[in-house]
């Protein structure tokens, strides 16, 4: 058989440039034969060069008969590629090979977006020139706003104190479009007043109920700004910052990076109506930097809170910890739950989890605790973590988790985990997880009341190369559905791309999704799987089956990545309407 890494080359071309002899530079193996270039299903001649060489990337045998050689592209291959049909006669037998020559078109570098200036309603951004690029397409919240050869973008008509996701890609003829560079822009508040917090012994302790400026007691009001000067701190405590509904105070770094290292922590308690963001210094994406802490970096409790533009590195325990997990839930009292908490543009490297647990009542004498509503985690990155679950949100209603990147996760961890672990309902979408162990999504789904009509929804995610477990799990647990307080949710899993699961071949098969004990209906459509244990996309257990599905359509399995996606980095589906959309 041909060997991976060996060269495929053209031995001869006839006078009409129509037929060539193909050889494999493999010592001791002669598989030379006649070959004709084929475009689609019609054989056509093509003017090829005798010196042209290709390299075998991989070889696959199909039931011991014709195999597939995936080869690198040579200069003469045009967009879309060709197929060479080769018949070997070396041993007086006929062996048909298909050699798929896929074009390797250089990909443009990803633009790096820089914020030059901003106000409450405007912003100016720029990128450095990308070599060979001739056009740049800019998007605001995934909607195109500019296409030009220029490297700057000016935005007007923005809303004050609002986060916008700005992305840009480079284009050029003869090149693959770049990946999207991104920047999370937060416009300034319509500022009324600005206060600079002062430190004592490298600590800031701020109490909104006891705040004085120049000897005058200050009652915080809508659009006030609190600035934390750049520097290294051992402790920052922010408490009792409570604004009326619809109003907000903004806390930012000033003049550079606010650094908390060692056992230094940021604590926030009794918070309502606050945005704390590290976007206070131009040219600094992460204005709060927590690093080299053997315990926890941040604690918080409250509602209507946004935490944004921060970096966490080498955190030994929970990275961000929600303190009110034991607060008893009373549906008639909004102070007994947390709502509208957002985490945006956070960067985690070798850390523990964003941890926000709660309690599920197993008997009629117990109550829900730590309830959360309308929480959101977006545009975050987790790399080089070996913690198990990294986004853990329990007892939650209508969570929205999206645009999270995970890579190199759980290299030695072996417990059954969900890297995104949700107990409750909501949606997980547009996330990407590569080189990992564990389900990327683990949904233990339920409703809090019998008439809530909530759903667990998983869509447009890309999951690749897991050494153990399936891509996702939808599975309320027995202690939940045996409780008098359990109300089932329906589930929808659609337009996900999942490949190369469970490559260590552990105790059970790696599927696209594991589906257990749902107690509701299940819709499954437009999903793409490849290089799984087999062509079965769903792993059923505990009495569940296809009968529980109200929709099961247009799901596709391919044996190789080359048949499913453009490459194993971008993981963009090459099958129209199936798999995750490009993002």
Secondary structure as UniProt FT lines:
FT   TURN            4..5
FT   STRAND          7..13
FT   TURN            15..16
FT   STRAND          20..24
FT   TURN            27..28
FT   STRAND          33..39
FT   TURN            40..41
FT   STRAND          42..43
FT   TURN            50..51
FT   STRAND          53..62
FT   TURN            63..64
FT   STRAND          65..71
FT   TURN            75..76
FT   TURN            79..80
FT   STRAND          82..88
FT   TURN            90..91
FT   STRAND          95..101
FT   STRAND          113..118
FT   STRAND          123..127
FT   TURN            131..132
FT   STRAND          135..140
FT   TURN            141..142
FT   STRAND          143..148
FT   STRAND          152..155
FT   TURN            160..161
FT   STRAND          163..171
FT   TURN            173..174
FT   STRAND          181..186
FT   STRAND          194..197
FT   TURN            201..202
FT   STRAND          203..207
FT   TURN            208..209
FT   STRAND          212..213
FT   TURN            214..215
FT   STRAND          216..217
FT   TURN            222..223
FT   STRAND          225..242
FT   TURN            245..246
FT   STRAND          249..277
FT   TURN            282..283
FT   STRAND          288..293
FT   STRAND          298..315
FT   STRAND          320..322
FT   TURN            323..326
FT   TURN            331..332
FT   HELIX           334..336
FT   STRAND          338..339
FT   STRAND          341..349
FT   STRAND          354..356
FT   TURN            364..365
FT   STRAND          372..373
FT   STRAND          376..385
FT   STRAND          391..409
FT   STRAND          418..429
FT   STRAND          432..436
FT   STRAND          439..445
FT   TURN            450..451
FT   STRAND          455..459
FT   STRAND          462..466
FT   STRAND          472..474
FT   HELIX           478..481
FT   TURN            484..485
FT   STRAND          490..494
FT   STRAND          497..499
FT   TURN            503..504
FT   STRAND          513..516
FT   STRAND          522..525
FT   STRAND          528..530
FT   STRAND          538..541
FT   TURN            542..543
FT   HELIX           546..548
FT   STRAND          549..553
FT   STRAND          556..558
FT   HELIX           561..563
FT   TURN            568..570
FT   TURN            576..577
//
